[in-house]
Amino acid sequence: MNRTFTNKGEYTDHKWYVVDAAGIPLGRLAGQVAKVLRGKGKPNFQYNVDTGDFVVIINADKVVLTGNKADELIYWHTGWPGGLRNVSRGNLLENDPVKLVEKAVWGMTPKTKLGKALFKKLKVYAGSEHPHAAQNPEPLNVRKERN
């Protein structure tokens, strides 16, 4: 009798990938990175197990915002009365590009304990240098155009 294989997480090998974000639209970058973090391209993918890989994003300050997205506002609330705050995406790209890329990838991951574990495997750097050379990250090709 055949049994269904259930991956408990011990059969996963987590690879390291490096992505150069220079010239890539932010949404495309975030979507493809979230897919790798989640492990959706692997044959042993399960929705409730962390089968994804580590991703290092470099040159986050050179990511591209297409259309009028640089003028769009990102809103959040501090939790205090009158605490509604906002910042434009273009302003965030100039001042803190790491936070902008992290926010985009976080928006495409599950908002659960698993999503938080996936998000810890994302490393974002504004420049072209990163301290993860010892992990021998492989380059990850991210498409710049539509599929």
Helices and strands as residue ranges (DSSP letters): E 16-20, H 26-38, E 54-58, G 60-62, E 73-77, E 84-88, H 89-95, H 97-106, H 113-119, E 122-124, G 133-135, E 138-139
